[in-house]
Amino acid sequence: MRAFKIVTDNTCDLPKSYVKENDLTLLWLSYIMDGVTYSEDSTLPYPEFYQKMREGSMPTTSQVNPQRAREVFEEIIREGCDILHIAFSSGLSGSCNSARIAAEELKEEYPDAQIVVVDSLCASLGEGLLVHKAVQMKKAGKSLAEIAEWLENNKRNLCHVFTVDDLNHLYRGGRVSRTQAVLGTLVNIKPMLHVDDEGKLIAVGKVRGRKKSITALVDMMEERMKSRREENDIVFISHGDCMEDALLLKKQVEERFGIQAFLIDYVGPTIGAHSGPGTLALFFMGEKR
């Protein structure tokens, strides 16, 4: 069995230490803020990124292009490894399609190489949790084909539930109307959203106030988890520079479900550019999204 590498996108929001420890390769989606382009070799510290957003900066993002995906994949192939690429949701970016184009081109030149691209239909640490499942299976000795099959069969059970602090960022991204954004901000409405089976962001409800929105995330987890509760040996939480709220969410999950293992980290700039400061997201395995 040929060796293989797991590749994903920086939108998985996994900590650098996790990426290094598990020998992951990342494709980078860049962003532009205040006229400066940031990518793999130069990115703002996350607190500084979110502070700039609070002060009015409006970053924009760019997808991975096929040429860059090809360069990264070809380097791995030349090392003698096959590739399992777990891509950022096609419902949110064209990066997955770029990876598929690159894979098809390389298969013609390297017919003995196996390059499998899985559309994760996931984002942020939801994508990260799916990658984590793949990493654990690889460590257990599963083959590339076995892992890819599991990912395809289970990716729609990887639940993303989240809330945001400022509706205006979602308005800019076309997720809510201008009226909803203005009125919601005035009356302290916090939308509840999830990522659906097509990998798109969908509003599923709203509550008034931050504390109620945190409890609502845990309610949504209980509703969706059900028979797959035992699979949640670890839960991932991401936040848009609101660590205190992330810890409150962690505490509620601990108290309600007895789960002890968590990975908590920032929503990275590529996704944070659209969700904004104060985003709070919870990721776990469930019966349905």
C-alpha positions as CSV (number, residue, x, y, z in Angstrom):
1,M,0.0,0.0,0.0
2,R,1.5,3.4,-1.1
3,A,1.9,6.0,1.5
4,F,-0.5,8.9,1.3
5,K,-0.8,12.4,2.7
6,I,-3.9,14.2,3.9
7,V,-4.3,17.6,2.4
8,T,-6.9,20.2,3.3
9,D,-7.5,24.0,3.2
10,N,-6.5,26.6,5.8
11,T,-10.3,27.1,6.1
12,C,-10.2,24.0,8.4
13,D,-9.0,26.4,11.1
14,L,-6.9,23.7,12.9
15,P,-4.1,25.0,15.1
16,K,-0.7,25.2,13.5
17,S,0.6,22.8,16.1
18,Y,-2.1,20.2,15.1
19,V,-1.2,20.6,11.4
20,K,2.5,20.1,12.0
21,E,2.1,17.2,14.5
22,N,-0.1,15.3,12.0
23,D,1.9,16.1,8.9
24,L,-1.0,17.8,7.1
25,T,-0.5,19.9,3.9
26,L,-2.7,23.0,3.5
27,L,-4.0,24.8,0.4
28,W,-4.3,28.5,1.3
29,L,-7.1,30.8,0.5
30,S,-5.8,34.4,0.8
31,Y,-7.5,37.5,1.9
32,I,-7.1,41.2,1.3
33,M,-7.5,43.8,4.1
34,D,-6.9,47.5,3.8
35,G,-5.2,47.0,0.5
36,V,-2.8,44.4,1.7
37,T,-2.9,40.7,0.6
38,Y,-2.3,38.1,3.3
39,S,-1.6,34.4,2.6
40,E,0.5,31.5,3.9
41,D,3.7,33.5,4.4
42,S,2.1,36.6,5.8
43,T,-1.1,36.7,7.9
44,L,-2.2,39.0,10.7
45,P,-2.4,37.8,14.2
46,Y,-6.1,36.8,14.7
47,P,-6.8,39.3,17.5
48,E,-5.4,42.1,15.3
49,F,-7.5,40.9,12.3
50,Y,-10.7,41.0,14.3
51,Q,-9.9,44.4,15.9
52,K,-9.4,45.8,12.4
53,M,-12.9,44.5,11.5
54,R,-14.3,46.1,14.6
55,E,-12.8,49.4,13.5
56,G,-14.5,49.2,10.1
57,S,-12.1,47.2,7.8
58,M,-13.9,45.0,5.4
59,P,-11.7,42.1,4.2
60,T,-12.3,40.2,1.0
61,T,-11.2,36.6,0.2
62,S,-9.9,34.6,-2.8
63,Q,-10.3,30.9,-3.5
64,V,-7.4,28.5,-4.4
65,N,-6.8,28.5,-8.1
66,P,-6.2,25.2,-10.1
67,Q,-2.5,26.1,-10.7
68,R,-1.7,26.5,-7.1
69,A,-3.5,23.3,-6.2
70,R,-1.6,21.5,-8.9
71,E,1.8,22.8,-7.6
72,V,1.0,21.5,-4.1
73,F,-0.3,18.2,-5.3
74,E,2.5,17.6,-7.7
75,E,5.2,18.1,-5.0
76,I,3.5,15.4,-2.9
77,I,3.3,13.0,-5.9
78,R,7.0,13.5,-6.6
79,E,7.7,12.5,-3.1
80,G,6.0,9.1,-3.9
81,C,2.8,9.7,-1.9
82,D,-0.8,9.5,-2.9
83,I,-3.2,12.3,-1.9
84,L,-6.4,12.5,0.1
85,H,-7.6,16.1,-0.2
86,I,-10.5,17.1,2.1
87,A,-11.7,20.3,0.5
88,F,-13.6,23.3,1.8
89,S,-17.3,23.1,1.1
90,S,-18.2,23.6,-2.6
91,G,-21.3,25.4,-1.3
92,L,-19.1,28.2,0.0
93,S,-16.1,28.4,-2.4
94,G,-14.8,27.3,-5.7
95,S,-11.6,25.9,-4.1
96,C,-12.9,22.4,-4.2
97,N,-13.5,22.6,-7.9
98,S,-9.9,24.0,-8.4
99,A,-8.6,20.9,-6.5
100,R,-10.6,18.6,-8.8
101,I,-9.3,20.2,-11.9
102,A,-5.7,19.9,-10.7
103,A,-6.2,16.3,-9.7
104,E,-7.6,15.4,-13.1
105,E,-4.7,17.0,-14.9
106,L,-2.1,15.3,-12.7
107,K,-3.7,11.9,-13.1
108,E,-3.0,12.1,-16.8
109,E,0.7,12.8,-16.2
110,Y,1.0,10.4,-13.2
111,P,-1.3,7.5,-13.9
112,D,0.0,5.5,-11.0
113,A,-0.8,8.2,-8.5
114,Q,-4.0,8.2,-6.6
115,I,-5.5,11.6,-5.9
116,V,-8.9,11.6,-4.2
117,V,-10.7,14.9,-3.6
118,V,-13.5,14.8,-1.1
119,D,-15.9,17.8,-1.0
120,S,-16.2,18.1,2.8
121,L,-19.4,20.2,2.6
122,C,-17.8,21.7,5.8
123,A,-16.3,24.9,7.0
124,S,-14.0,26.2,9.8
125,L,-13.5,23.6,12.6
126,G,-16.3,21.5,11.0
127,E,-13.9,20.9,8.2
128,G,-11.3,20.5,10.9
129,L,-13.2,17.9,12.8
130,L,-13.8,15.9,9.5
131,V,-10.0,16.1,8.9
132,H,-9.4,15.0,12.5
133,K,-11.6,11.9,11.9
134,A,-9.5,11.1,8.8
135,V,-6.2,11.6,10.8
136,Q,-7.4,9.2,13.5
137,M,-8.4,6.6,10.9
138,K,-5.0,6.9,9.2
139,K,-3.3,6.4,12.5
140,A,-5.4,3.2,13.0
141,G,-4.1,1.8,9.7
142,K,-7.0,2.5,7.4
143,S,-6.3,2.9,3.7
144,L,-6.9,6.0,1.7
145,A,-9.8,4.3,0.0
146,E,-11.4,3.3,3.3
147,I,-11.0,6.7,4.8
148,A,-12.4,8.4,1.7
149,E,-15.4,6.1,1.7
150,W,-16.1,6.9,5.4
151,L,-15.8,10.6,4.7
152,E,-18.3,10.4,1.8
153,N,-20.8,8.4,3.9
154,N,-20.6,10.5,7.1
155,K,-19.8,14.1,6.0
156,R,-23.5,15.1,6.2
157,N,-23.5,14.0,9.8
158,L,-20.8,16.5,10.7
159,C,-23.0,19.2,12.3
160,H,-22.2,22.9,12.3
161,V,-24.4,25.2,14.5
162,F,-23.4,28.7,15.1
163,T,-24.4,32.3,15.9
164,V,-23.0,35.7,15.1
165,D,-22.7,38.9,17.1
166,D,-23.2,41.3,14.2
167,L,-25.7,40.7,11.4
168,N,-24.1,43.3,9.1
169,H,-21.3,40.9,8.1
170,L,-23.8,38.3,7.0
171,Y,-25.7,41.0,5.2
172,R,-22.5,41.9,3.2
173,G,-22.2,38.2,2.3
174,G,-25.8,38.0,1.2
175,R,-27.0,35.7,4.0
176,V,-29.6,38.1,5.5
177,S,-31.4,41.1,4.1
178,R,-30.5,44.7,4.9
179,T,-33.7,45.1,6.8
180,Q,-33.0,41.9,8.9
181,A,-29.5,43.2,9.6
182,V,-30.7,46.7,10.8
183,L,-33.6,45.5,12.8
184,G,-31.7,42.6,14.3
185,T,-28.9,44.8,15.5
186,L,-31.4,47.3,17.0
187,V,-33.2,44.7,19.1
188,N,-30.2,42.5,19.9
189,I,-31.4,39.6,17.8
190,K,-28.9,36.8,17.4
191,P,-29.5,34.6,14.4
192,M,-28.9,30.8,14.7
193,L,-27.4,29.3,11.6
194,H,-26.1,26.0,10.4
195,V,-24.4,24.5,7.4
196,D,-26.9,22.4,5.4
197,D,-26.5,19.2,3.4
198,E,-25.3,21.2,0.4
199,G,-22.6,22.8,2.4
200,K,-24.3,26.2,2.5
201,L,-24.9,28.6,5.4
202,I,-28.6,28.7,6.3
203,A,-30.4,30.6,9.0
204,V,-32.5,28.3,11.2
205,G,-33.8,30.5,13.9
206,K,-33.1,33.5,16.1
207,V,-33.0,34.4,19.8
208,R,-32.7,37.6,21.7
209,G,-29.4,38.1,23.6
210,R,-26.0,36.5,23.6
211,K,-26.5,34.2,26.6
212,K,-29.7,32.7,25.1
213,S,-27.9,32.2,21.8
214,I,-25.2,30.1,23.6
215,T,-27.8,27.9,25.2
216,A,-29.6,27.6,21.9
217,L,-26.4,26.2,20.3
218,V,-26.4,23.4,23.0
219,D,-30.1,22.8,22.4
220,M,-29.4,22.4,18.7
221,M,-26.6,19.9,19.5
222,E,-28.9,17.8,21.7
223,E,-31.6,17.8,19.0
224,R,-29.2,16.7,16.3
225,M,-26.8,14.4,18.1
226,K,-29.2,11.7,19.3
227,S,-28.0,8.1,18.4
228,R,-24.6,9.3,17.5
229,R,-23.8,10.7,20.9
230,E,-21.2,8.0,21.6
231,E,-19.1,9.2,18.6
232,N,-18.6,12.6,20.2
233,D,-15.4,11.7,22.1
234,I,-14.3,15.2,21.2
235,V,-16.2,18.4,20.3
236,F,-14.7,21.3,18.4
237,I,-15.6,25.0,19.0
238,S,-14.5,28.0,17.0
239,H,-14.8,31.7,17.8
240,G,-14.4,35.1,16.3
241,D,-12.2,36.6,19.0
242,C,-14.6,35.8,21.8
243,M,-12.8,33.2,23.9
244,E,-14.9,33.9,27.0
245,D,-18.1,33.0,25.2
246,A,-16.4,29.9,23.8
247,L,-15.6,28.8,27.3
248,L,-19.1,29.4,28.4
249,L,-20.3,27.2,25.5
250,K,-17.8,24.5,26.4
251,K,-19.0,24.5,30.0
252,Q,-22.6,24.1,29.0
253,V,-21.7,21.1,26.7
254,E,-19.7,19.5,29.5
255,E,-22.6,19.9,32.0
256,R,-25.3,18.7,29.7
257,F,-23.5,15.8,27.9
258,G,-20.5,14.9,30.1
259,I,-18.1,15.4,27.2
260,Q,-14.6,16.2,28.4
261,A,-12.4,16.6,25.3
262,F,-12.5,19.8,23.3
263,L,-10.5,21.7,20.7
264,I,-11.2,25.4,20.8
265,D,-9.6,27.9,18.4
266,Y,-10.2,31.0,16.3
267,V,-12.4,31.2,13.2
268,G,-9.6,32.0,10.8
269,P,-9.6,35.2,8.6
270,T,-10.8,33.5,5.4
271,I,-14.2,32.6,7.1
272,G,-14.1,35.3,9.7
273,A,-14.1,37.9,6.9
274,H,-17.7,36.9,6.2
275,S,-18.9,36.0,9.7
276,G,-17.2,38.8,11.7
277,P,-16.1,39.3,15.3
278,G,-18.2,37.5,17.9
279,T,-19.0,34.4,15.8
280,L,-19.4,31.3,17.9
281,A,-19.7,27.8,16.4
282,L,-20.1,24.3,17.7
283,F,-19.1,21.1,15.7
284,F,-20.0,17.5,16.4
285,M,-21.4,14.3,14.9
286,G,-25.1,13.9,14.7
287,E,-28.0,12.1,13.0
288,K,-28.6,15.0,10.7
289,R,-27.3,18.4,10.0
